[in-house]
Amino acid sequence: MDFFSSMDISASAMSAERIRMNLISGNLANANSTRTAEGGPYKRKDAVFTAVPESGSFGAALDRSAQGLEGVQVTDIVEDQSAPRLQYDPTNPDANAQGYVAFPNVNVVSEMADMITASRAYEANVTAVQSAKNMALKTLELGK
């Protein structure tokens, strides 16, 4: 594995975590949206991560030591199919005949925990990129 492979793998993870953070932000922003263009309350969205082989140059593909290296990619964005949260509020214009309003299936506490996890994963990959860069610089200094 060379320095650029480790940077590519960390970059793929940073990109995936950025998408995850955007979805979490959207979930939090719509935590009280009772109406959408599709009809009904907002549905929580989540990213599906998949390990993908690290693509590199043709030479890297021929290098046996590079086999087994995998990055990450967001392959799908899924909507949570759990039932909406019902709250009694007969004065709300979105209330049904029994007076209940369907609110999104977004749990703010779990979304905040997911946001912290995504942020920490992003930071860990930034640190990995910085470490690879520092190792490459130290290697160049050896040639002086």
N, C-alpha and C positions, 0 to 999 in steps of 0.2 A: 504494500500500500504506500502510495506517495503522499506528499503533503496536499496536493490538489484534490485527491480522492477524499481525504478527510474533510477538507473544506466544502467539497460538493455535497457530501452526506449531511454535514451540519447545515448547509444552506437549504437543502431540501426540507429538513426538519423545521428550520426557521420559517420558511414559506408556509408549510402546513400549519404551524402554530399561529401564524398571522391570520390565516383564513379562519381558524377556530376562534380566535379572539374577536374577529369581525362578527361571526355568528353569535357569540355570547353577547356582544354589545347590542346586536339586533334583538336578541331575546329579552334582554333587560329593558331596552327602550320600548318594547311592545308588551310588557308584562301586564298592562291594563287595557290593551286594545281589544275591545269587544266586537269590532266590526272590521272586516277585511274585504278586499275586492272579490275574493272567492265566496264570501258569505261566511258568517259565523266568526268566532273569536280567532285570534292569532294562534298559530301552532308553533311550538318550540322547534328549532332547527338544530341539528348536530352534524358534525363532519365525520366521515368514515375514512380512517387512515389505512393505507395499505403499504406494505413493504415492497419496494421495487428495486430490481438489480441496479447497482451503480453503473450508469453509463459513462463511458469515458472515451478516450481515443481508440483507434484501431489497435494500437500497440498495447494498450491496457487490456483490451479484450483478449489478446493473445497471451498475456501474462498470467500464469497459473496462480500467482500469489494474490491476485486481485479478485479471485472467485469467492463468492460468498458475501461480498460487501453489498449492503443494501441501504438505500435511502428510504425516504417516506414520501408519500404523495396522497393528497385528498382525492379519493376516487368517486365519492358521492356525498351529497348533502341530503339528509333524510329529515322528514318531519316526524315529530313525536306523535304517535297515534293514541295516546292516553286521553281519557275523557276530560273535558274542560271542568274547571272548578265552578260550581254553582253557588251563587250568593243571593240571598233574598233581598231584593230592592225593587218593590213594585212601582216606584216613581221613575225608575230608569227607563228611557225610551227603548232600550234593547231587551227589556224584561219579557219573559214568555207569559202565557196565560195564567200560570200559577204565581207569577211575580218573581221568578228567579232569573238572574242574569248569568250567562255563561261567560266566564273569564278565562283567559289563556291558561294552559297547563304549564306555566313557567313558575318554578320555585326560585325566588330571588336568592335565597341562601345557598342553594346548590349551584346556581349560576355564578355567584361570587367565588365559591370554592373552585369551580372549574376555571374561572378567570385567573385565579392565583396560580393554579397548576399550570395553565398554559403560559403564563408569564414566567414562571420559574423554568419551564422547559426551554423557552426561548432564550432566557439568560444563560442556561447551561450550554446551549449550542453556540452562543456568542463567545463564551469562555473557551470552548473547544476550538473555535476558529482562531481566536487570539493565541492560544497555545500552539497551534500548528504554524501560525505565522511567526511566532517567536522562535520555534525550533528551526524553521527555514532560515531566519536571519542569523541565528547562532551558527548554523552550518556554513553559511556564506562567510562569516567572520573567521572560521577555521582556515579558510584558504588564504588569508592575508599573511 
